[in-house]
Amino acid sequence: MLTWIQTLPNYTAYGTPLYFIYLIMAILPLSIGLYFGKRFSWYEALISFIFIFLMFDGTSYKQGISLIGYLIYQTILVIWYFHYRQQKNNSLVFYVTVALSLLPIVIVKFTPAFVGHNSLLGFLGISYLTFRAAGTIIETRDGVVKELKWWEFIRFMLFMPTLTSGPIDRYRRFAKDYKKVPSREKYLEMLGKAVKYLFIGFLYKFVIDYFFAEQWQPFFERMAMQHAPHLSWWTVGVAYMYTGNLFFDFAGYSLFAVGISYLMGVETPMNFNQPFKSPNIKEFWNRWHMTLSFWFRDYIFMRFVFLATKKRWFKNRNVLSSTAYMLNMMIMGFWHGVTWYYILYGFLHGLALVVNDWWLRYKRKHFKIKTNAFTKGVAIFITFNFVVFTLLIFCGFLDKLWFHPFGM
């Protein structure tokens, strides 16, 4: 019965320049409406459905089925909790609801480690949708979500520009943005930014990243594998090439999503802010994949600190913050996947945040070093190279180099 779907062309979001031609042509009537102060919600729903369908048809149709089932599950869960929260506020119910919301992504992430193959529940973008759904439940518990209808929640979850590649938005911010049609002056400003973001995104994704992903990284990996299982200077090259590949690819996709969102009258938050200019690891996480970093900061780190302070689990606040850093980054590591390199990556970044806080306290107490261009440059150099080193671990190449040099 589904054979015809498998024969249809599949268009991965932002995968080719042709995709943008189709997308911008489809969005044009919506942009004209916004210019004249009208938001054609029905038309936006129509084109969103078409492009989401094209993302999950063809050989990806099973992911499309998983997406539908997942969306029904999360909508029932979130709407139920919203109505429950209007009458009661039991902590156990809240934690169970959040756990149920996170359950699909836990199954998807742990299945490969225990079964040896990917979960049938998985689909492209499930992580981003899970963070949106769980975040909505948490905001509802906090009392900041005053109104929530099922179709508004679905519109938020399936906002087409950010569905598969993020950034991770918050329901309250999105709903406020969506309900208010921008003035003509504001929309013209958004159009200018959209063109800028799309241009930079094209430069990142289709020009610069082509060299990193298609030319340089494969070359360094081939040379490094000739020395397997031993490390070599080629492995160092892999680290830098992968870092460039990851940044320009991911930042390019994020700029596409933000640019298209702006064309549709929604100011989706930015995901990157010149992260490699960071003078310490804490600032790096305030600049790198910011919507994910801020999600973990607000909903895991800060809530753990608040709960631990309330329960008086720690006498020393520095021990408390260090524990919170390690917990936060270890969970982030497990979120990426249950493999030694993701978990070690999370551990090292948690440890780096702990060391960074300790160093700042020690420096204030024992040294009178004034920040200048030289000291800032040294700090940026150290931070950047630490990030590069940990991304070499993160990318999994060392796993291949050390344990599977012959593709076993």
N, C-alpha and C positions, 0 to 999 in steps of 0.2 A: 504493500500500500504506500510505503514511503519511498519507493524506488525513484519516482519522479523528482523528489527533493534532492536526492543524491546526484542527479544529473545537472542540477542548476549551478551556475557560476558562483564561486565563493569570493567575497571581497573582504579581506582582513582590514580592519580599521587603520587608515593612514599608511597602508602598505605600498601603494604606488601613486605616482602623480595623477594617473587616470582616475583614481578614487576621488581625489580632491575636485576634479572637474565635475564629476557627477554630484558630489556632495554640495558644492557651492552653488551649482545650478538649482538643486533642490531647495537650498536654504534661501535663495534670492527672494522669493515672494514673502517669506517670513521677515527678512531684513527690511523689505519695502514697507511692510505693515508696521514694524517697530519704528521706522523713520517717521511714520505718520501717527505714532502714538497708539497703535493697536497690536495686541499680541494674539495671533491666530493659533490658539491652543490646539484646535482640532487639526489644523494643518501640520503643526509641529508633531503631534501624536502620529499622524499618518506617515510622515517622512522618517520619523524615528523608528516606527514599526518596520518600514521597508528596509532601512539600512541595517537594523538589528537582524532582520531575517536574512539579509545577504551575508552577514557575518557568520551565521550559524546554519546556513544551508549547505548543500553539497556534501562533502565528506565530513563536515562538522555538525551534521544534523543531530547526532546523539548528544552533543554538547548543548544544542538548542533545546532538546527535550529536558535535559538536566536543569537548564536555566529556568524553564517554565515551572517545573516542580519545585525548585529552590525558591522562586519568587512567591509562589503560593504559600509555601511553608513559612517564609519570613513575614509575609504580609499578615497572615493569620496570627502569628506570634506577637508581632509588634502592635497590631490593632487591639488584640486581646489585652495586652499589658497596658496600653493607653487607657482603655475603659476601666480596667482594674485599678489603675493608679488614681483615677478620679474619686474613688471611694476609700481605698486602703493604701498602706505603704509598708508592707511587711518586708523586711530585709531578705529573708530566706526566699520569698517568692521572686524578688528582684534578682538575686544571684542565680537562681535556677533558670529564670527566663533568659538572662544573659548567657548562661552556659548552653542552653538549648539553641540560642541564636548562633553561638560559636561552634556548635557540634558539627555542622557540615564541613567547615574548613578543617577542623581537627581530624575528621575522618579522611578527608582528601589528602592532608599532609602526612598522616601516619600510615595510610594504606600501602604506599610503595615500600616502606621500611619493613612492614610485617608480612605483606602478601607477595611483594615482588613485582607488582604492576600498578598502574595508576587506577584510582577509584573511578567507577562509572558515574559518581556524583559530580565529578569535576567538570569545569568549563572555564573558558578564558574569561578572566575578570572576577572569579568567585571571591578572591581575597578582598578586592575593593568593595564589592557589594556587602560582604560580611561586616567590614568595618563600618559601612553606612548603617546597616541594620542594627548592629550592636550599639553603635553610637546614638542612634535614635532612642533605643530603650533606655540608655543611661541618661540622656537629656530629658526623657519623660520622667524618670525617677527624680531628677533634680527639679522638676516643675517648670522648666523653661519651654517645653513644648505645650502650648496652650490649646492647640487645635490640630487634629490629625484625622484625615479621612483616607480610606483605603486607596482611592485612585490618586490622591496627592502623594501618598507614600510610594506607590508604584511609579509615578512620574519621576520622583526623586531617584529611586533605585535604577530606573532604566533611562536616565538622562544620557542620551546617545553619545555625545562627544567624549564622556569620561567613563563609559561602561567597561571597556576592556583594558584601559591603560592608566586610569586615574586622571587627575589627582582625586584624593579622598575628600569629599565635601561633607559638611554637617547639615542635617535636615533643617534646623532652625535658620541657618544662614541661607540655604538654597531656597526655602519657602518664602522668606522675606524678599529675596532677590526676584523670584519668579512672579510674585504677586504684584510687584511694583514695576510698571512699564517705565523704562528710563525716558527722560525728556529728550527732545531732539538734540540739544547740545551735548547731553551726556552720551547719547547713542553714537553721535558722530565721533566723540572722543574714544568710545569703545571700538568703533570701526577702525580708527587709526591704530589703536593698540593691537587689534586683531591682525591687521595687515603686517605689522611689525613682527608679531609673534610667529605668524605663519611663514614669513620670509626667513627669520632666524631658524625656525624649525626645519625648513627645507635645507638650509645651509648645513645644519647639524646632521640631520638624518640622511639626506640623499647625496651630500657632497663629502663632508669631513668624515662621517662614520663609514662611508664606503671604503676609504683607505684603511681605517683601523680594522673594520670587520672583515673585509674581503681580501685585503692585501697584506697588511703588516702583521696582525695577530696570527693568522694561519702560518705565515712564514716563520715567525719566531717559535711557534709551537712545534712545527716540523723539525726545526733545528734543535730545540730543547729535547725532543723525544729521541733524538739520535744519541743522547747521553743518558737516557733512562737506565736505571732508576736514580741516577745521580743528578744533583743540582749543577747548573752551569750558568754562565753569564747570559745565555739565551733565555733561561728561566726568568731572570730579572727583566729582560725585554718583554716577555709574556705579561708580566705584572703591569708594566706601563701601558702596553698595547690594550690589554683588557680593560684597564681603568679608562682609557680614552674611548674605547668602544662602548662601554657601559654608560658613560656620561653622555656622549653625543647621541646615542640611540635613545636612551630614556628621557633625557632633557628634550630631545627633538619631539618625541611622542607627547610629552607633557605640554610643550608649547603648542602643538597642533590642537590638543584637547582644549586648552585655555583659549586659543584663538577662535576656534569654532564656537565655543561657548559664548564668547563675547559677541560674535555675529548673531547668535540666538538670544542675545539680551541678558545673559547670565554671567556674572563676574566670578567664575570659578577661581579659587585661590591658586597661586603659583606654587610650583613644586621645587624649584631650584633657584638659589640666589648666590651665584658665584662661590660655590662651596670650597673650591681649591684656594681661595684667598683666606681661609680660616686660620687664625693664629693658634687655635687649640681645638681639641676634639669636641668640646662642648659646643663651641660656636659652629663647628662643622655640622653637627646634627641639627643646629638651628638654620642651616642653609641647604642641607642635602635631603632630598625626598621629604620636604618639610611637612606635607600633609600627613604622611605616615609617622614621622618623628613626633609631631605635635599630638597626634592621636595617642600614641604610646605615652607621651609625657602627661597628657591630661587625664587619660582614663586608666592608666596603670601606675606610673610613677607617683603622681600627685595623690591619687586615692590610696595607694599603699602608705605613703608618708602620713596622710591624714589619719588613716585607720590605726597605724602603729603608734602615732602620737596620742591619739585618743585612748588606746588600750595600754599605753605606757610600756610597750614591748622593749624599748631601748632607752637607756639612761643617757647615752651620748648621742647628740644629734648628728655628729659626723659619721658614726657607725650606722645610724639610721639611713642617712643619705647614700652611703656607700652600698648598703644592702639593697636599697631601692634601685640604684644604678645597675647593680648586677642582676637583680630580678628582671628589670625592664629589658635589658639587652639580651639576657638569656632567652626570655620569651620571644623577643624579636628573632633571635637565631632559630629557635624551634619553629617559628612561624614560616620561615623560608623553607624549611624541610628538615626531616629527621635524618641528617647525615652528619658525620663528624666535622666536616668543614664548615657547615652552616652554624653548628653549635659552637665550635671553636671561635668562629668569627664573632658571634654574639658575646662570648666570654671575654675575648680580647678587647672589644669595644667597651664592655662594662668595666673591665679592669682599667682601661685607659681613662675613663671618666672619673674613676676613683682616684687614680694617680694624679690626674689633672687638678682635682679639688685639693688633694693633699699638697701638691706643689704650690698652688696659689696661696694656701694658708702658710706654708713654710716660708715662701718668698716674702710675704708681707711681714712676717715676724723677724726674719734673720737677714734679709737683704734689702738694700735701698736702691734697687735697679730701676732706673727710669726707662720707660718705654720710648724707643725711638725707631727710626726706619730700619736700622741694622738689627736690633733685637726682635722687631716684628718680623723682619724677613727670615731670620733664623727660626722663629716659632712657626711661621708658615711652611718653611722647608721641612721641618721635623714632622709637622702634622700631615702634610701632603704625603710624605714618604711612608708614614705609618699607615695611612689610608690605603696607599698602593700595596703595601705588604699584606694587609688584611684582605684586600680584594683578590690578591693572588690565591689566598686560602679559600675565599668565598666562591671563586669561579669554578672550583673543583678540578683544576688542571693538575694540582699536586696529587690528587687521588689517582688520576690516570697515570701520571709520571711514576709514582711510587708503587702502586698496587696493580695497575692494569696496563703495563707498557706495551703489551702485544694485543690489546683490544679484548682481553678475556673478561 
